[in-house]
Amino acid sequence: MAANRSHVDAAIVTTLRNVGAPLDSFIAWHLNCGFSRLFLFFDDPADPDLPRAAAHPAITVIPHDAALRRAWTHLPEYRHYGDFIDREVMARQVLNSVVAMEIARSQGLAWLVHIDADELFHSPEQACAAHFAWADTQKVDTIKYLNYEAVPEKIEIQDPFREVDLFKIPPALKPGPASDAGRKLLDATPQLQPNRFHFYSNGKSAVRLAAPGMRPRSVHTFDNPLAPAQPLLCSMPSILHYACCGFENFWDKYRRLGGFTDKWFGRKDIRGAIGPLHLDARDAVAGGDRASALEFYRRRIAIEDSGRCEELIRHGVLTRFPQPRHTLGRLAATAAAP
């Protein structure tokens, strides 16, 4: 019986493009955590990182090529997402997660987590295999993990996973401040205005692969459309989201995204869903003026004042997770040792 298993095989599915050196940290972290397999869908089939990842025995690499696009057309989700695959990365992410579910089932894997290449599954209290062994004892088919959003404290960042450890506490955990002084400090911190989180705050999910009828409902959730049920909500483990950490990462992201519209899938208002930062960043980079974009990054995203950061931690707005930085440093040192 699954409830008696001490080890349960879980996998991650990620769609990525030109991640560079942080990809090695992403891989090392998740394999060290105990994930059995990573399904990496390379949005650019000529991505220079692809051969390196493909050589790893615990990684399944799928390039965005004609074969993958043909596979998408056979999926039920294609009816909804097919018109958007060339302009909405979320459409490709959802379709890729279905492909990964099918492969993972064929390999006998038990759970699949859908996250992005700028995120880490963070389970400081137990190995992820033990977590999913516990999950197998619960009467749920999907788990929702709260996400923390990173706060960069400097401009130049090469590998966010090894250099950034400051995060915004999720709204669901009812973060501070509780005092007038704390509220005044928060109001005077433009990098946390108007909504604290600049991107999503509704978490990411894992799906039990043996559960019948489960499909991705978005990049955030899985469900059985014929028998919808509430996911099990976890505050820990959680997802650490290293969004736009470092000016070059910010610049490259919005240059690559280009002039996207104000609505996802032509209907969902981005500003109303997550606030103004995503659209304002698009406009700040669109003109090609790096100096102006850097000023925007300093004013709206990075908090370079260490004293202010510590005060925001004291008031319960921010927190630190140094474990990824420490672990990845140790793994890199071990790999480099003769």
Short mmCIF file of the C-alpha atoms (twelve columns), coordinates in Angstrom:
data_MODEL
# 
_entry.id   MODEL 
# 
loop_
_atom_site.group_PDB 
_atom_site.id 
_atom_site.type_symbol 
_atom_site.label_atom_id 
_atom_site.label_alt_id 
_atom_site.label_comp_id 
_atom_site.label_asym_id 
_atom_site.label_seq_id 
_atom_site.Cartn_x 
_atom_site.Cartn_y 
_atom_site.Cartn_z 
_atom_site.pdbx_PDB_model_num 
ATOM 1   C CA . MET A 1   0.000   0.000  0.000   1 
ATOM 2   C CA . ALA A 2   1.182   3.531  -0.788  1 
ATOM 3   C CA . ALA A 3   0.648   4.595  2.823   1 
ATOM 4   C CA . ASN A 4   3.394   2.224  3.940   1 
ATOM 5   C CA . ARG A 5   5.995   3.474  1.504   1 
ATOM 6   C CA . SER A 6   8.878   5.469  2.915   1 
ATOM 7   C CA . HIS A 7   9.943   6.704  -0.505  1 
ATOM 8   C CA . VAL A 8   7.685   8.007  -3.268  1 
ATOM 9   C CA . ASP A 9   9.050   9.024  -6.655  1 
ATOM 10  C CA . ALA A 10  8.185   12.596 -7.620  1 
ATOM 11  C CA . ALA A 11  9.167   14.669 -10.627 1 
ATOM 12  C CA . ILE A 12  9.231   18.293 -11.763 1 
ATOM 13  C CA . VAL A 13  8.097   19.712 -15.089 1 
ATOM 14  C CA . THR A 14  9.495   23.041 -16.268 1 
ATOM 15  C CA . THR A 15  9.351   25.016 -19.506 1 
ATOM 16  C CA . LEU A 16  12.468  27.147 -19.928 1 
ATOM 17  C CA . ARG A 17  14.467  29.281 -22.323 1 
ATOM 18  C CA . ASN A 18  18.122  30.341 -22.179 1 
ATOM 19  C CA . VAL A 19  18.447  30.115 -18.404 1 
ATOM 20  C CA . GLY A 20  22.240  29.858 -18.456 1 
ATOM 21  C CA . ALA A 21  24.327  29.087 -15.371 1 
ATOM 22  C CA . PRO A 22  21.401  29.128 -12.878 1 
ATOM 23  C CA . LEU A 23  20.069  26.018 -14.597 1 
ATOM 24  C CA . ASP A 24  22.870  24.004 -13.015 1 
ATOM 25  C CA . SER A 25  21.763  25.249 -9.602  1 
ATOM 26  C CA . PHE A 26  18.116  24.475 -10.392 1 
ATOM 27  C CA . ILE A 27  19.044  20.912 -11.328 1 
ATOM 28  C CA . ALA A 28  21.444  20.363 -8.424  1 
ATOM 29  C CA . TRP A 29  18.961  21.685 -5.856  1 
ATOM 30  C CA . HIS A 30  16.022  19.574 -6.935  1 
ATOM 31  C CA . LEU A 31  17.949  16.349 -7.355  1 
ATOM 32  C CA . ASN A 32  19.570  16.926 -3.969  1 
ATOM 33  C CA . CYS A 33  16.088  17.448 -2.488  1 
ATOM 34  C CA . GLY A 34  15.153  13.979 -3.663  1 
ATOM 35  C CA . PHE A 35  13.175  14.440 -6.873  1 
ATOM 36  C CA . SER A 36  13.582  11.367 -9.049  1 
ATOM 37  C CA . ARG A 37  13.306  13.069 -12.431 1 
ATOM 38  C CA . LEU A 38  13.174  16.503 -14.056 1 
ATOM 39  C CA . PHE A 39  11.213  17.037 -17.273 1 
ATOM 40  C CA . LEU A 40  12.736  20.075 -18.980 1 
ATOM 41  C CA . PHE A 41  10.902  21.473 -22.005 1 
ATOM 42  C CA . PHE A 42  13.276  23.762 -23.892 1 
ATOM 43  C CA . ASP A 43  11.245  26.505 -25.582 1 
ATOM 44  C CA . ASP A 44  14.200  27.184 -27.881 1 
ATOM 45  C CA . PRO A 45  15.370  23.905 -29.475 1 
ATOM 46  C CA . ALA A 46  18.757  25.550 -30.125 1 
ATOM 47  C CA . ASP A 47  19.183  26.531 -26.462 1 
ATOM 48  C CA . PRO A 48  22.889  26.115 -25.587 1 
ATOM 49  C CA . ASP A 49  21.916  24.573 -22.229 1 
ATOM 50  C CA . LEU A 50  20.005  21.715 -23.854 1 
ATOM 51  C CA . PRO A 51  22.901  19.301 -24.602 1 
ATOM 52  C CA . ARG A 52  24.286  19.683 -21.090 1 
ATOM 53  C CA . ALA A 53  20.919  18.915 -19.514 1 
ATOM 54  C CA . ALA A 54  20.213  16.038 -21.902 1 
ATOM 55  C CA . ALA A 55  23.413  14.300 -20.832 1 
ATOM 56  C CA . HIS A 56  22.145  13.960 -17.248 1 
ATOM 57  C CA . PRO A 57  20.618  10.543 -16.468 1 
ATOM 58  C CA . ALA A 58  17.890  12.008 -14.223 1 
ATOM 59  C CA . ILE A 59  16.687  14.562 -16.769 1 
ATOM 60  C CA . THR A 60  14.285  14.091 -19.662 1 
ATOM 61  C CA . VAL A 61  14.768  16.846 -22.225 1 
ATOM 62  C CA . ILE A 62  12.027  17.730 -24.727 1 
ATOM 63  C CA . PRO A 63  12.769  20.468 -27.283 1 
ATOM 64  C CA . HIS A 64  10.077  22.706 -28.725 1 
ATOM 65  C CA . ASP A 65  10.146  21.206 -32.200 1 
ATOM 66  C CA . ALA A 66  7.741   19.881 -34.810 1 
ATOM 67  C CA . ALA A 67  7.289   16.596 -32.944 1 
ATOM 68  C CA . LEU A 68  6.236   18.361 -29.748 1 
ATOM 69  C CA . ARG A 69  3.848   20.641 -31.609 1 
ATOM 70  C CA . ARG A 70  2.235   17.586 -33.229 1 
ATOM 71  C CA . ALA A 71  1.887   15.966 -29.809 1 
ATOM 72  C CA . TRP A 72  0.123   19.059 -28.495 1 
ATOM 73  C CA . THR A 73  -2.585  18.793 -31.180 1 
ATOM 74  C CA . HIS A 74  -3.725  15.441 -29.783 1 
ATOM 75  C CA . LEU A 75  -4.348  16.817 -26.285 1 
ATOM 76  C CA . PRO A 76  -7.823  17.899 -25.089 1 
ATOM 77  C CA . GLU A 77  -6.271  21.146 -23.820 1 
ATOM 78  C CA . TYR A 78  -5.244  22.091 -27.349 1 
ATOM 79  C CA . ARG A 79  -8.799  23.200 -28.105 1 
ATOM 80  C CA . HIS A 80  -8.426  25.916 -25.487 1 
ATOM 81  C CA . TYR A 81  -4.746  26.825 -25.859 1 
ATOM 82  C CA . GLY A 82  -3.922  26.083 -29.492 1 
ATOM 83  C CA . ASP A 83  -4.594  29.611 -30.753 1 
ATOM 84  C CA . PHE A 84  -2.168  31.051 -28.190 1 
ATOM 85  C CA . ILE A 85  0.853   28.750 -28.362 1 
ATOM 86  C CA . ASP A 86  3.005   31.208 -30.314 1 
ATOM 87  C CA . ARG A 87  2.309   34.257 -28.174 1 
ATOM 88  C CA . GLU A 88  1.514   33.001 -24.651 1 
ATOM 89  C CA . VAL A 89  4.185   31.031 -22.821 1 
ATOM 90  C CA . MET A 90  1.537   29.879 -20.339 1 
ATOM 91  C CA . ALA A 91  -0.255  28.043 -23.165 1 
ATOM 92  C CA . ARG A 92  2.910   26.096 -23.932 1 
ATOM 93  C CA . GLN A 93  3.518   25.463 -20.239 1 
ATOM 94  C CA . VAL A 94  0.089   23.914 -19.753 1 
ATOM 95  C CA . LEU A 95  0.428   21.712 -22.833 1 
ATOM 96  C CA . ASN A 96  3.920   20.658 -21.787 1 
ATOM 97  C CA . SER A 97  2.680   19.702 -18.339 1 
ATOM 98  C CA . VAL A 98  0.156   17.320 -19.935 1 
ATOM 99  C CA . VAL A 99  2.910   15.710 -22.013 1 
ATOM 100 C CA . ALA A 100 5.036   15.365 -18.881 1 
ATOM 101 C CA . MET A 101 2.142   13.769 -16.975 1 
ATOM 102 C CA . GLU A 102 1.845   11.101 -19.663 1 
ATOM 103 C CA . ILE A 103 5.560   10.343 -19.686 1 
ATOM 104 C CA . ALA A 104 5.784   10.355 -15.894 1 
ATOM 105 C CA . ARG A 105 2.927   7.873  -15.603 1 
ATOM 106 C CA . SER A 106 4.628   5.566  -18.081 1 
ATOM 107 C CA . GLN A 107 7.751   5.678  -15.917 1 
ATOM 108 C CA . GLY A 108 5.871   4.787  -12.747 1 
ATOM 109 C CA . LEU A 109 6.319   8.146  -11.050 1 
ATOM 110 C CA . ALA A 110 3.803   9.057  -8.373  1 
ATOM 111 C CA . TRP A 111 3.641   12.877 -8.209  1 
ATOM 112 C CA . LEU A 112 4.452   15.741 -10.583 1 
ATOM 113 C CA . VAL A 113 5.166   19.350 -9.570  1 
ATOM 114 C CA . HIS A 114 4.847   22.160 -12.126 1 
ATOM 115 C CA . ILE A 115 7.211   25.089 -11.502 1 
ATOM 116 C CA . ASP A 116 9.255   27.568 -13.536 1 
ATOM 117 C CA . ALA A 117 13.005  27.713 -14.059 1 
ATOM 118 C CA . ASP A 118 13.261  30.720 -11.719 1 
ATOM 119 C CA . GLU A 119 11.679  28.792 -8.847  1 
ATOM 120 C CA . LEU A 120 12.768  26.252 -6.257  1 
ATOM 121 C CA . PHE A 121 10.697  23.690 -4.428  1 
ATOM 122 C CA . HIS A 122 11.686  24.424 -0.844  1 
ATOM 123 C CA . SER A 123 11.266  21.652 1.732   1 
ATOM 124 C CA . PRO A 124 13.596  22.465 4.635   1 
ATOM 125 C CA . GLU A 125 11.944  20.121 7.136   1 
ATOM 126 C CA . GLN A 126 12.079  16.859 5.153   1 
ATOM 127 C CA . ALA A 127 13.322  15.377 1.898   1 
ATOM 128 C CA . CYS A 128 10.768  15.756 -0.861  1 
ATOM 129 C CA . ALA A 129 10.473  11.960 -1.228  1 
ATOM 130 C CA . ALA A 130 9.356   11.795 2.411   1 
ATOM 131 C CA . HIS A 131 6.939   14.660 1.836   1 
ATOM 132 C CA . PHE A 132 5.320   12.853 -1.067  1 
ATOM 133 C CA . ALA A 133 5.244   9.605  0.913   1 
ATOM 134 C CA . TRP A 134 3.207   11.554 3.465   1 
ATOM 135 C CA . ALA A 135 1.103   13.046 0.652   1 
ATOM 136 C CA . ASP A 136 0.264   9.516  -0.488  1 
ATOM 137 C CA . THR A 137 -1.426  8.939  2.878   1 
ATOM 138 C CA . GLN A 138 -3.708  11.940 2.410   1 
ATOM 139 C CA . LYS A 139 -7.043  11.687 0.609   1 
ATOM 140 C CA . VAL A 140 -6.149  14.344 -1.949  1 
ATOM 141 C CA . ASP A 141 -5.128  14.277 -5.593  1 
ATOM 142 C CA . THR A 142 -3.463  17.670 -5.757  1 
ATOM 143 C CA . ILE A 143 -1.437  19.853 -3.410  1 
ATOM 144 C CA . LYS A 144 -1.146  23.633 -3.575  1 
ATOM 145 C CA . TYR A 145 2.087   25.175 -2.265  1 
ATOM 146 C CA . LEU A 146 2.298   28.788 -1.178  1 
ATOM 147 C CA . ASN A 147 4.903   30.860 -2.993  1 
ATOM 148 C CA . TYR A 148 7.334   33.446 -1.646  1 
ATOM 149 C CA . GLU A 149 8.566   36.188 -3.998  1 
ATOM 150 C CA . ALA A 150 12.241  37.148 -3.904  1 
ATOM 151 C CA . VAL A 151 13.526  40.642 -3.179  1 
ATOM 152 C CA . PRO A 152 16.898  41.346 -4.841  1 
ATOM 153 C CA . GLU A 153 19.202  43.468 -2.700  1 
ATOM 154 C CA . LYS A 154 21.734  44.336 -5.392  1 
ATOM 155 C CA . ILE A 155 21.846  45.088 -9.093  1 
ATOM 156 C CA . GLU A 156 24.384  42.568 -10.337 1 
ATOM 157 C CA . ILE A 157 23.269  38.981 -9.753  1 
ATOM 158 C CA . GLN A 158 24.620  36.046 -11.737 1 
ATOM 159 C CA . ASP A 159 22.884  33.123 -10.030 1 
ATOM 160 C CA . PRO A 160 19.832  34.151 -7.985  1 
ATOM 161 C CA . PHE A 161 19.606  30.754 -6.310  1 
ATOM 162 C CA . ARG A 162 23.059  31.249 -4.797  1 
ATOM 163 C CA . GLU A 163 22.913  35.007 -4.190  1 
ATOM 164 C CA . VAL A 164 19.373  35.923 -3.102  1 
ATOM 165 C CA . ASP A 165 17.766  34.873 0.190   1 
ATOM 166 C CA . LEU A 166 15.257  37.646 0.985   1 
ATOM 167 C CA . PHE A 167 11.565  37.008 0.271   1 
ATOM 168 C CA . LYS A 168 8.126   38.553 0.640   1 
ATOM 169 C CA . ILE A 169 5.850   36.563 2.932   1 
ATOM 170 C CA . PRO A 170 2.746   35.224 1.112   1 
ATOM 171 C CA . PRO A 171 -0.520  37.108 1.661   1 
ATOM 172 C CA . ALA A 172 -2.179  33.857 2.793   1 
ATOM 173 C CA . LEU A 173 0.084   33.841 5.865   1 
ATOM 174 C CA . LYS A 174 -1.198  37.301 6.853   1 
ATOM 175 C CA . PRO A 175 2.188   39.034 7.036   1 
ATOM 176 C CA . GLY A 176 2.827   42.225 8.981   1 
ATOM 177 C CA . PRO A 177 3.173   45.008 9.721   1 
ATOM 178 C CA . ALA A 178 1.071   45.176 12.861  1 
ATOM 179 C CA . SER A 179 2.247   48.605 14.063  1 
ATOM 180 C CA . ASP A 180 1.857   52.147 12.789  1 
ATOM 181 C CA . ALA A 181 5.639   52.394 12.420  1 
ATOM 182 C CA . GLY A 182 5.680   49.265 10.296  1 
ATOM 183 C CA . ARG A 183 2.829   50.461 8.110   1 
ATOM 184 C CA . LYS A 184 4.563   53.788 7.601   1 
ATOM 185 C CA . LEU A 185 7.744   51.980 6.567   1 
ATOM 186 C CA . LEU A 186 5.824   49.769 4.149   1 
ATOM 187 C CA . ASP A 187 4.047   52.757 2.590   1 
ATOM 188 C CA . ALA A 188 7.422   54.461 2.115   1 
ATOM 189 C CA . THR A 189 8.910   51.450 0.277   1 
ATOM 190 C CA . PRO A 190 7.983   51.830 -3.422  1 
ATOM 191 C CA . GLN A 191 9.423   48.389 -4.248  1 
ATOM 192 C CA . LEU A 192 6.533   46.830 -2.290  1 
ATOM 193 C CA . GLN A 193 3.765   49.006 -3.684  1 
ATOM 194 C CA . PRO A 194 0.939   48.715 -4.433  1 
ATOM 195 C CA . ASN A 195 0.433   44.969 -3.848  1 
ATOM 196 C CA . ARG A 196 3.720   43.751 -2.293  1 
ATOM 197 C CA . PHE A 197 3.894   40.832 -4.750  1 
ATOM 198 C CA . HIS A 198 4.626   41.938 -8.315  1 
ATOM 199 C CA . PHE A 199 3.770   38.628 -9.909  1 
ATOM 200 C CA . TYR A 200 1.530   35.737 -8.906  1 
ATOM 201 C CA . SER A 201 0.736   34.946 -5.262  1 
ATOM 202 C CA . ASN A 202 -1.638  31.986 -5.670  1 
ATOM 203 C CA . GLY A 203 0.972   29.246 -5.448  1 
ATOM 204 C CA . LYS A 204 1.989   26.277 -7.582  1 
ATOM 205 C CA . SER A 205 0.785   22.683 -7.459  1 
ATOM 206 C CA . ALA A 206 1.615   18.983 -7.490  1 
ATOM 207 C CA . VAL A 207 -0.663  16.296 -8.928  1 
ATOM 208 C CA . ARG A 208 -1.010  12.634 -7.946  1 
ATOM 209 C CA . LEU A 209 -0.415  10.882 -11.262 1 
ATOM 210 C CA . ALA A 210 -2.502  7.815  -10.419 1 
ATOM 211 C CA . ALA A 211 -5.591  9.932  -9.743  1 
ATOM 212 C CA . PRO A 212 -8.167  9.528  -12.529 1 
ATOM 213 C CA . GLY A 213 -9.187  12.446 -14.692 1 
ATOM 214 C CA . MET A 214 -6.627  14.956 -13.456 1 
ATOM 215 C CA . ARG A 215 -5.703  17.735 -15.909 1 
ATOM 216 C CA . PRO A 216 -3.806  21.030 -15.601 1 
ATOM 217 C CA . ARG A 217 -6.346  23.818 -15.211 1 
ATOM 218 C CA . SER A 218 -3.658  26.497 -15.498 1 
ATOM 219 C CA . VAL A 219 0.046   26.841 -14.751 1 
ATOM 220 C CA . HIS A 220 -0.957  26.981 -11.073 1 
ATOM 221 C CA . THR A 221 -3.466  24.167 -10.586 1 
ATOM 222 C CA . PHE A 222 -4.526  20.640 -11.496 1 
ATOM 223 C CA . ASP A 223 -8.062  19.321 -11.211 1 
ATOM 224 C CA . ASN A 224 -10.520 16.719 -12.460 1 
ATOM 225 C CA . PRO A 225 -12.993 18.792 -14.491 1 
ATOM 226 C CA . LEU A 226 -15.705 16.143 -13.950 1 
ATOM 227 C CA . ALA A 227 -15.209 16.013 -10.177 1 
ATOM 228 C CA . PRO A 228 -13.597 19.237 -8.949  1 
ATOM 229 C CA . ALA A 229 -12.132 19.098 -5.458  1 
ATOM 230 C CA . GLN A 230 -10.180 21.433 -3.232  1 
ATOM 231 C CA . PRO A 231 -6.423  20.874 -3.156  1 
ATOM 232 C CA . LEU A 232 -4.529  20.301 0.056   1 
ATOM 233 C CA . LEU A 233 -2.934  23.649 0.908   1 
ATOM 234 C CA . CYS A 234 0.651   23.523 2.202   1 
ATOM 235 C CA . SER A 235 2.548   26.415 3.716   1 
ATOM 236 C CA . MET A 236 5.643   24.200 3.910   1 
ATOM 237 C CA . PRO A 237 7.044   22.921 1.617   1 
ATOM 238 C CA . SER A 238 6.720   26.093 -0.418  1 
ATOM 239 C CA . ILE A 239 7.835   27.589 -3.706  1 
ATOM 240 C CA . LEU A 240 10.587  30.212 -3.750  1 
ATOM 241 C CA . HIS A 241 10.088  32.491 -6.755  1 
ATOM 242 C CA . TYR A 242 13.253  34.331 -7.800  1 
ATOM 243 C CA . ALA A 243 11.532  36.725 -10.180 1 
ATOM 244 C CA . CYS A 244 13.677  39.370 -11.919 1 
ATOM 245 C CA . CYS A 245 16.679  38.926 -9.624  1 
ATOM 246 C CA . GLY A 246 19.440  41.066 -11.115 1 
ATOM 247 C CA . PHE A 247 19.101  43.840 -13.659 1 
ATOM 248 C CA . GLU A 248 20.461  41.766 -16.555 1 
ATOM 249 C CA . ASN A 249 17.911  39.027 -15.844 1 
ATOM 250 C CA . PHE A 250 15.175  41.660 -15.692 1 
ATOM 251 C CA . TRP A 251 16.344  43.318 -18.933 1 
ATOM 252 C CA . ASP A 252 16.685  40.002 -20.796 1 
ATOM 253 C CA . LYS A 253 13.269  38.818 -19.647 1 
ATOM 254 C CA . TYR A 254 11.368  41.847 -20.875 1 
ATOM 255 C CA . ARG A 255 13.374  42.178 -24.085 1 
ATOM 256 C CA . ARG A 256 12.468  38.556 -24.818 1 
ATOM 257 C CA . LEU A 257 8.792   39.040 -23.936 1 
ATOM 258 C CA . GLY A 258 8.587   42.130 -26.137 1 
ATOM 259 C CA . GLY A 259 5.395   44.083 -26.639 1 
ATOM 260 C CA . PHE A 260 2.878   41.680 -25.138 1 
ATOM 261 C CA . THR A 261 -0.688  42.879 -24.721 1 
ATOM 262 C CA . ASP A 262 -2.363  44.092 -21.546 1 
ATOM 263 C CA . LYS A 263 -4.418  40.901 -21.310 1 
ATOM 264 C CA . TRP A 264 -3.518  37.231 -20.936 1 
ATOM 265 C CA . PHE A 265 -5.171  35.096 -23.613 1 
ATOM 266 C CA . GLY A 266 -6.873  38.212 -24.908 1 
ATOM 267 C CA . ARG A 267 -9.302  38.415 -22.014 1 
ATOM 268 C CA . LYS A 268 -7.743  38.469 -18.531 1 
ATOM 269 C CA . ASP A 269 -6.574  41.927 -17.489 1 
ATOM 270 C CA . ILE A 270 -2.975  41.642 -16.263 1 
ATOM 271 C CA . ARG A 271 -2.990  44.839 -14.235 1 
ATOM 272 C CA . GLY A 272 -6.154  43.829 -12.431 1 
ATOM 273 C CA . ALA A 273 -4.856  40.316 -11.755 1 
ATOM 274 C CA . ILE A 274 -1.356  40.982 -10.419 1 
ATOM 275 C CA . GLY A 275 -0.887  44.758 -10.307 1 
ATOM 276 C CA . PRO A 276 1.008   47.213 -12.523 1 
ATOM 277 C CA . LEU A 277 4.635   46.035 -12.329 1 
ATOM 278 C CA . HIS A 278 4.580   43.511 -15.196 1 
ATOM 279 C CA . LEU A 279 3.109   46.001 -17.671 1 
ATOM 280 C CA . ASP A 280 5.207   48.906 -16.391 1 
ATOM 281 C CA . ALA A 281 8.350   46.789 -16.761 1 
ATOM 282 C CA . ARG A 282 7.381   45.962 -20.330 1 
ATOM 283 C CA . ASP A 283 7.091   49.660 -21.106 1 
ATOM 284 C CA . ALA A 284 10.305  50.558 -19.256 1 
ATOM 285 C CA . VAL A 285 12.329  48.139 -21.372 1 
ATOM 286 C CA . ALA A 286 10.481  48.617 -24.665 1 
ATOM 287 C CA . GLY A 287 12.261  51.859 -25.537 1 
ATOM 288 C CA . GLY A 288 15.674  50.230 -25.370 1 
ATOM 289 C CA . ASP A 289 17.078  52.801 -22.914 1 
ATOM 290 C CA . ARG A 290 19.082  50.739 -20.431 1 
ATOM 291 C CA . ALA A 291 19.771  53.685 -18.121 1 
ATOM 292 C CA . SER A 292 16.058  54.423 -17.797 1 
ATOM 293 C CA . ALA A 293 15.271  50.738 -17.295 1 
ATOM 294 C CA . LEU A 294 17.947  50.482 -14.605 1 
ATOM 295 C CA . GLU A 295 16.444  53.450 -12.763 1 
ATOM 296 C CA . PHE A 296 13.061  51.704 -12.949 1 
ATOM 297 C CA . TYR A 297 14.601  48.486 -11.595 1 
ATOM 298 C CA . ARG A 298 16.184  50.298 -8.652  1 
ATOM 299 C CA . ARG A 299 13.028  52.229 -7.841  1 
ATOM 300 C CA . ARG A 300 10.435  49.483 -8.286  1 
ATOM 301 C CA . ILE A 301 12.120  46.111 -7.686  1 
ATOM 302 C CA . ALA A 302 15.491  45.979 -5.899  1 
ATOM 303 C CA . ILE A 303 15.818  47.151 -2.284  1 
ATOM 304 C CA . GLU A 304 19.472  48.092 -1.913  1 
ATOM 305 C CA . ASP A 305 19.102  49.602 1.566   1 
ATOM 306 C CA . SER A 306 20.128  46.784 3.935   1 
ATOM 307 C CA . GLY A 307 18.830  48.663 6.975   1 
ATOM 308 C CA . ARG A 308 15.384  48.979 5.417   1 
ATOM 309 C CA . CYS A 309 15.393  45.266 4.552   1 
ATOM 310 C CA . GLU A 310 16.156  44.321 8.148   1 
ATOM 311 C CA . GLU A 311 13.408  46.627 9.426   1 
ATOM 312 C CA . LEU A 312 10.917  45.046 7.022   1 
ATOM 313 C CA . ILE A 313 11.948  41.630 8.339   1 
ATOM 314 C CA . ARG A 314 11.446  42.856 11.911  1 
ATOM 315 C CA . HIS A 315 7.948   44.065 11.025  1 
ATOM 316 C CA . GLY A 316 6.976   40.701 9.524   1 
ATOM 317 C CA . VAL A 317 6.830   41.820 5.882   1 
ATOM 318 C CA . LEU A 318 9.907   39.955 4.622   1 
ATOM 319 C CA . THR A 319 11.830  36.855 5.652   1 
ATOM 320 C CA . ARG A 320 15.068  35.098 4.757   1 
ATOM 321 C CA . PHE A 321 15.629  31.584 3.426   1 
ATOM 322 C CA . PRO A 322 19.390  31.013 3.346   1 
ATOM 323 C CA . GLN A 323 19.153  27.230 2.846   1 
ATOM 324 C CA . PRO A 324 19.358  27.224 -0.978  1 
ATOM 325 C CA . ARG A 325 22.390  29.498 -0.969  1 
ATOM 326 C CA . HIS A 326 24.163  27.387 1.655   1 
ATOM 327 C CA . THR A 327 23.242  24.034 0.107   1 
ATOM 328 C CA . LEU A 328 24.184  25.024 -3.417  1 
ATOM 329 C CA . GLY A 329 27.485  26.415 -2.209  1 
ATOM 330 C CA . ARG A 330 28.215  23.129 -0.464  1 
ATOM 331 C CA . LEU A 331 27.232  21.067 -3.515  1 
ATOM 332 C CA . ALA A 332 29.408  23.205 -5.787  1 
ATOM 333 C CA . ALA A 333 32.366  22.864 -3.419  1 
ATOM 334 C CA . THR A 334 31.912  19.098 -3.269  1 
ATOM 335 C CA . ALA A 335 31.721  18.833 -7.053  1 
ATOM 336 C CA . ALA A 336 34.900  20.902 -7.441  1 
ATOM 337 C CA . ALA A 337 36.881  18.901 -4.866  1 
ATOM 338 C CA . PRO A 338 39.577  16.605 -6.322  1 
# 
